[in-house]
């Protein structure tokens, strides 16, 4: 199998990068192993991260995802390949069940060179809540890490989350004060929630859905761009997600258009991508660095 065929095979039929239709993947970029992703400052969070994070939640539900369904050994191989290409940023969540997978990955890596993000599901109903400190203790045990670089409230879907999630906001802030996390914030699945995050002083990091097609986003691309511009001007660190619309836009032209949009117009600092093969990692690193350098 030649290199071109190998990469096309690796990029086809996988969630996150999946080709759901029968589009032809026409890769024009080389896969020089010498090229690695660069690092960027994540707003005013005090963190410096790789411009691409390895997402671990493609089709994530019930503490499982496409990445965890690869199996532990395969996941570790893939994550180590990402690290070799400069990706030191791992995007996890309790809901993905990926903590132990990332934990086993980073056992052989210097912790101080790794950026570890996790997300916690939150509840308005007090009867459904578990103490945040109890959850964080479990997360730390699962990952083998004493701390998380970023902790987000997962999937904010209403504009009044700052009122309904006050319990979590206070507990996250205490965890930061105790040195268990370095930066706190939200992932958003609603345009009102995103607008609140852009101006709320509690928020240091925002994970937002952004792509040029408006697919699986919180609103039209121009509206989301404007909110993220405000957030960026307010010093928030912006992590783009759903860059390829949950695998709905992954032809060669669509991938290129999506990455250019996120990097040049989407007001993001970095992005999370749900890799499922080395070929996807190589392709993303090559494309992103060519865009950055152009």
C-alpha positions as CSV (number, residue, x, y, z in Angstrom):
1,X,0.0,0.0,0.0
2,X,1.5,3.3,-1.0
3,X,1.6,6.4,1.2
4,X,-1.4,8.1,-0.5
5,X,-3.6,5.0,-0.2
6,X,-2.5,4.5,3.4
7,X,-3.5,8.0,4.4
8,X,-6.8,7.8,2.5
9,X,-7.6,4.5,4.3
10,X,-6.8,6.0,7.7
11,X,-9.0,9.1,7.1
12,X,-12.0,7.2,5.8
13,X,-14.9,5.8,7.8
14,X,-14.0,7.2,11.3
15,X,-16.1,9.4,13.5
16,X,-14.8,12.9,14.2
17,X,-12.9,12.9,10.9
18,X,-15.3,10.4,9.2
19,X,-16.3,10.5,5.6
20,X,-19.9,9.7,5.9
21,X,-20.6,10.1,2.2
22,X,-18.5,8.6,-0.5
23,X,-16.4,11.7,-1.2
24,X,-12.9,11.2,-2.5
25,X,-10.1,12.3,-0.2
26,X,-7.5,14.1,-2.1
27,X,-4.5,14.8,0.2
28,X,-2.0,17.2,-1.2
29,X,0.2,17.6,1.9
30,X,3.3,15.6,2.8
31,X,3.6,13.8,6.0
32,X,7.1,14.8,7.1
33,X,7.6,13.4,10.6
34,X,9.9,16.4,11.2
35,X,7.0,18.8,11.3
36,X,5.3,19.2,14.7
37,X,2.4,21.4,15.8
38,X,3.3,24.8,17.4
39,X,2.3,26.1,20.9
40,X,0.1,29.0,21.7
41,X,-0.9,31.0,24.7
42,X,-4.5,30.2,25.8
43,X,-5.8,33.7,26.4
44,X,-5.1,35.0,29.8
45,X,-5.3,31.6,31.5
46,X,-1.6,31.4,32.0
47,X,-1.4,28.2,30.0
48,X,0.6,27.5,26.8
49,X,-0.9,24.6,24.8
50,X,-0.4,22.8,21.5
51,X,-2.5,24.4,18.8
52,X,-4.3,21.0,18.4
53,X,-5.6,19.0,21.3
54,X,-6.3,15.3,21.0
55,X,-10.0,14.9,21.6
56,X,-11.2,11.7,23.3
57,X,-14.9,12.0,23.0
58,X,-16.0,11.3,19.4
59,X,-19.5,9.8,19.6
60,X,-18.9,10.0,23.4
61,X,-21.7,8.8,25.7
62,X,-22.2,6.5,28.7
63,X,-18.4,6.8,29.6
64,X,-17.4,5.5,26.2
65,X,-16.2,7.1,22.9
66,X,-14.8,6.1,19.6
67,X,-11.3,6.7,21.1
68,X,-11.9,4.4,24.1
69,X,-13.5,1.8,21.9
70,X,-10.1,1.5,20.1
71,X,-9.0,-0.4,23.3
72,X,-6.3,0.7,25.7
73,X,-3.2,-0.5,23.8
74,X,-4.3,1.1,20.5
75,X,-5.4,4.3,22.3
76,X,-1.9,4.6,23.9
77,X,-0.2,4.0,20.6
78,X,-2.3,6.7,19.0
79,X,-1.8,9.2,21.8
80,X,2.0,8.7,21.8
81,X,2.0,9.4,18.1
82,X,0.1,12.6,18.7
83,X,2.7,13.6,21.4
84,X,5.5,12.9,19.0
85,X,3.9,15.3,16.5
86,X,3.9,18.0,19.2
87,X,0.3,17.5,20.5
88,X,0.8,17.7,24.3
89,X,-2.9,18.7,25.0
90,X,-5.4,16.0,25.9
91,X,-9.1,16.8,26.0
92,X,-11.0,14.3,28.3
93,X,-14.3,14.2,30.2
94,X,-15.8,11.9,32.8
95,X,-18.7,11.3,30.3
96,X,-16.2,9.9,27.7
97,X,-14.7,7.4,30.1
98,X,-11.3,8.5,28.8
99,X,-9.6,9.3,32.1
100,X,-7.9,5.9,32.5
101,X,-6.8,5.9,28.9
102,X,-5.1,9.2,29.1
103,X,-3.8,8.3,32.5
104,X,-2.0,5.3,31.1
105,X,-0.8,7.3,28.2
106,X,0.9,10.0,30.3
107,X,2.6,7.5,32.7
108,X,5.5,7.5,30.4
109,X,5.4,11.3,29.6
110,X,6.7,14.2,31.8
111,X,3.6,15.5,33.5
112,X,4.8,19.1,33.4
113,X,4.9,19.0,29.6
114,X,1.3,17.7,29.3
115,X,-1.8,19.8,29.3
116,X,-4.8,17.9,30.7
117,X,-8.3,19.1,30.3
118,X,-11.4,17.5,31.8
119,X,-15.1,18.3,31.9
120,X,-17.6,17.7,34.6
121,X,-21.4,17.2,34.0
122,X,-23.4,19.5,36.2
123,X,-27.0,19.6,37.5
124,X,-29.4,22.3,38.4
125,X,-31.2,19.9,40.7
126,X,-29.3,19.7,44.1
127,X,-30.5,16.1,44.6
128,X,-28.5,15.0,41.5
129,X,-25.3,16.6,42.6
130,X,-22.2,14.8,43.9
131,X,-19.6,16.9,45.7
132,X,-17.2,18.4,43.2
133,X,-14.2,17.5,45.4
134,X,-15.4,13.9,45.4
135,X,-15.6,13.8,41.6
136,X,-12.2,15.5,41.3
137,X,-10.6,13.0,43.6
138,X,-11.9,10.2,41.4
139,X,-10.7,12.0,38.2
140,X,-7.3,12.4,39.7
141,X,-7.1,8.7,40.6
142,X,-8.3,7.7,37.2
143,X,-5.7,9.8,35.4
144,X,-2.9,9.3,37.9
145,X,-2.4,13.1,38.0
146,X,-2.5,15.3,41.1
147,X,-4.0,18.2,39.1
148,X,-5.8,19.2,35.9
149,X,-4.7,22.1,33.8
150,X,-8.2,22.9,32.8
151,X,-11.6,22.0,34.3
152,X,-14.8,22.9,32.4
153,X,-18.5,22.6,33.2
154,X,-19.7,20.3,30.5
155,X,-22.3,21.3,27.9
156,X,-23.8,24.5,29.1
157,X,-27.1,24.8,27.2
158,X,-28.9,27.9,28.7
159,X,-27.9,31.5,29.1
160,X,-28.6,31.5,32.9
161,X,-26.0,28.9,33.8
162,X,-24.2,31.5,35.9
163,X,-27.3,31.3,38.2
164,X,-28.2,27.6,38.0
165,X,-24.6,26.4,38.4
166,X,-23.5,28.7,41.2
167,X,-22.7,25.6,43.4
168,X,-20.2,24.3,40.8
169,X,-18.7,27.7,40.0
170,X,-17.8,28.1,43.7
171,X,-16.5,24.6,44.0
172,X,-14.4,24.9,40.8
173,X,-13.0,28.2,42.1
174,X,-12.0,26.5,45.4
175,X,-10.4,23.7,43.5
176,X,-8.3,26.3,41.7
177,X,-7.4,28.0,44.9
178,X,-6.3,24.6,46.3
179,X,-4.1,23.9,43.3
180,X,-6.1,21.0,42.0
181,X,-6.9,22.9,38.7
182,X,-5.1,25.8,37.0
183,X,-7.9,27.2,34.9
184,X,-11.7,26.9,34.8
185,X,-14.5,27.6,32.4
186,X,-17.3,26.1,30.3
187,X,-18.0,24.1,27.2
188,X,-21.0,25.6,25.4
189,X,-23.9,24.1,23.4
190,X,-26.2,27.1,23.2
191,X,-25.6,30.6,21.9
192,X,-27.0,32.3,25.0
193,X,-24.7,30.2,27.1
194,X,-21.8,31.2,24.9
195,X,-22.7,34.9,25.1
196,X,-22.7,34.7,28.9
197,X,-19.4,32.9,28.9
198,X,-17.8,35.6,26.8
199,X,-18.4,38.3,29.4
200,X,-18.5,36.4,32.7
201,X,-15.4,37.1,34.8
202,X,-15.4,33.6,36.3
203,X,-14.7,32.1,32.9
204,X,-11.1,31.7,31.9
205,X,-11.5,29.1,29.1
206,X,-14.3,28.5,26.7
207,X,-14.8,25.4,24.4
208,X,-17.0,26.5,21.5
209,X,-18.4,24.8,18.4
210,X,-17.1,26.5,15.3
211,X,-17.0,25.6,11.6
212,X,-17.7,27.5,8.4
213,X,-20.8,25.4,7.6
214,X,-22.8,26.1,10.7
215,X,-23.1,22.3,11.3
216,X,-23.8,21.3,15.0
217,X,-23.1,24.8,16.1
218,X,-24.8,27.1,18.6
219,X,-25.8,29.6,15.9
220,X,-24.8,30.9,12.4
221,X,-21.0,31.1,11.9
222,X,-21.0,34.9,11.8
223,X,-22.9,35.2,15.1
224,X,-20.6,32.7,16.9
225,X,-17.5,34.5,15.5
226,X,-18.7,37.8,16.9
227,X,-19.3,36.3,20.4
228,X,-15.9,34.6,20.3
229,X,-14.2,37.8,19.3
230,X,-15.7,39.5,22.3
231,X,-14.6,36.6,24.5
232,X,-11.1,36.7,23.1
233,X,-10.9,40.5,23.7
234,X,-11.9,39.8,27.3
235,X,-8.9,37.5,27.7
236,X,-10.8,34.2,27.5
237,X,-8.9,31.2,26.1
238,X,-10.9,29.8,23.2
239,X,-10.8,26.2,22.2
240,X,-12.7,25.3,19.0
241,X,-14.6,22.1,18.7
242,X,-16.8,20.4,16.1
243,X,-14.3,21.8,13.5
244,X,-15.5,19.3,10.9
245,X,-19.1,19.3,12.1
246,X,-18.9,16.0,13.9
247,X,-17.5,14.3,10.8
248,X,-20.0,15.7,8.3
249,X,-17.4,17.8,6.4
250,X,-14.2,15.9,5.8
251,X,-13.6,15.8,2.1
252,X,-10.2,17.3,1.2
253,X,-11.6,20.8,0.4
254,X,-13.9,20.8,3.4
255,X,-11.2,19.9,5.9
256,X,-9.0,22.6,4.5
257,X,-11.8,25.2,4.6
258,X,-12.7,24.2,8.1
259,X,-9.2,24.5,9.4
260,X,-8.6,27.8,7.7
261,X,-11.8,29.1,9.1
262,X,-11.1,28.1,12.7
263,X,-7.5,29.4,12.5
264,X,-8.0,32.6,10.6
265,X,-11.6,33.7,11.1
266,X,-13.1,31.8,14.0
267,X,-11.4,33.7,16.8
268,X,-10.0,30.5,18.4
269,X,-6.6,30.0,20.0
270,X,-6.6,26.3,19.4
271,X,-8.9,23.4,18.6
272,X,-9.7,19.8,19.7
273,X,-9.9,17.1,17.1
274,X,-11.1,13.5,17.6
275,X,-8.3,11.5,16.1
276,X,-8.8,7.8,15.4
277,X,-5.7,7.1,13.3
278,X,-2.1,8.2,12.9
279,X,-3.0,9.3,9.4
280,X,-5.5,11.8,10.7
281,X,-3.0,13.2,13.1
282,X,-0.3,13.6,10.4
283,X,-2.8,15.2,8.0
284,X,-4.1,17.7,10.6
285,X,-0.6,18.7,11.8
286,X,0.6,19.3,8.3
287,X,-2.4,21.3,7.2
288,X,-2.5,23.4,10.4
289,X,1.1,24.3,10.2
290,X,1.0,25.2,6.5
291,X,-2.0,27.5,7.3
292,X,-0.2,29.1,10.3
293,X,3.0,29.7,8.2
294,X,1.2,31.0,5.1
